[in-house]
């Protein structure tokens, strides 16, 4: 068997030495072939240079450089395209997901499972990030009904069959945990303790996390559209009944409170619902717009690797990936 490990990186100069030490220790214990694919997602630090030095020491390591920063999910896709292992593990470069768990994933894969999820029993994030991540997964499960593990991110293992199906999925706004769960096949879960970052600052700020969450929800569910429709119908019925009551009270000469309170509340309430509904429709339309443009998911500019008995090889790719 051959194992591929895909690691996206963006300004990870502080974490690369730790990543190298941890994997060098693991490599001695593995009895199977492997390749380690690091994808440089437009870094502006010395991270790629450190990876090139690592390649000189270990020919199993490879660096794929993208032409600019395309995003976390796109960088993972680039690594998956370059992988050729019988199974593929995805993990981040910050070592919050311990690489020592890969051995357990491989053992589950050898038992016949096509997808191995990694469920975080605990997180070492701040209080607000913990709450937001937990809330996001709860909302995502409610809207999508996909068979994914709530506390599982990209960290996990996929069989080559699953990887091939995933690469054939053409959407530009990618949410790989959802895509992986949508494919199906036999799945299992391992549990682990998520650790602190070994260096640097988190690259996923609030803006990126919100975009990530919106891609996840709107790419896998039509429920927000249905919810806005049902809310609109309920509001229409409520105010229709309310209007009939007011007319009847006027005809019966029952005292009706005069003023602007009732129409003001009605106008602002209905106006707010219309804005929310238009916003939900806009999110779907924006994603349709991205799809019909048919732009590539990423552009790879360079590949750095080394054969077993050769010097460092740098190849200009200039490849654009169109699923």
Buried (B, 14 or more C-beta within 10 A) or exposed (E): EBBBBBBBBBBBBBBBEBBBEBBEEBEEEEEEEBBBBBBBBBBEBBBBEBBBBBBEEEBBBBBBBBBEBBBBBBBBBBBBBBBEBBBBBBBBBBBBBBBEBBEBBBEBBEEEBBBBBBBBEEBEBEEEBEEBBEEBBEBBBEBBEBEBBBBBBBBBBBBBBBBEBBBEEEBBBBBBBBBBBBBEEEBBBBBBEBBEBBBBEBBBEEEEBEEBBBBBBBBBBEBBBEBBEEEBEEBEEEEEEEEEEBEEEEEEEEEEEEEEEBEEEBEEEBEEBEEBBEEBEEBBEEBEEEEEEEEBBBBBBBBBBBEEEEEBEEEEBEBEBEB
